[in-house]
Amino acid sequence: MQARLATAVRRLREERGWTQEEAAHRCGMTTRLFQRVEGADVNLTFTSLARLCEGFEVDVALLFPSP
């Protein structure tokens, strides 16, 4: 599950041409936390998941694509 989320977040960021720093800022989180999300190295809280959705302006379903 974390790997799928990490892949989706990285894809969304790259599609927008954002750096990790810019994406983290837009999502209201630290760059280090954002890097951990992309590295599938963190269990996100509901709040962090909501911030990702708001920052990328996407529905949560886009962060969890089918395998």
N, C-alpha and C positions, 0 to 999 in steps of 0.2 A: 504494500500500500504506500509506504513512504517513497519507494523508488518511482512509482507511477506519478505521485504528486511532484516529486523533484523534477522528473522529466517534463511534466506539464508546465511547471513554473518556469523552467529554463526556456522552453519553447516559446511561451508567452513573452518573456523578457526579450529574447532574441528577435522575435517578430516585430517588436516595438523599437528595436535598436537601442535599448536601455542598457546601461552598465549595471552591475550589481548594486553599486552605491545609489544610483538614481532609482532603481526599483525599490530598494530598501526604504529610501526616503518617501517615495510615493505610497508605500505600504505602511508607513509609520512604524518601522522597526529598525533595529541596528543593522549595519552592514554585516556584522558577524552572524547574527541570527539568520539573515537572508542567505548568506553563504551556507549555513548549516541546513537550511531548507533545501537548497539546490543540491547539496551533497547527501541528502537523505539521512542526515545525522541528527535529527531532532524529532521529538514527538510534539506536534503543535497543539496549543490550546485552542479552544473555540475562538477566543478573541484574536489570536494570530491568524487563524484561518479566515476569519471575517475581514481582517485587515488586508490579507492577500486579495480577496475578492473585491474589496473596495478599491485597492490600489490599481488593480488591473482592469477594473470595471467589468467583471465577468461573474457569471453565476457559479456557485460552488461545483456544479456538475462538470464544468469545464476543467476543474482541477483534478478530477478523478475519472479520466477516460477509461472506457472498457479495455480490458487486456487484449 
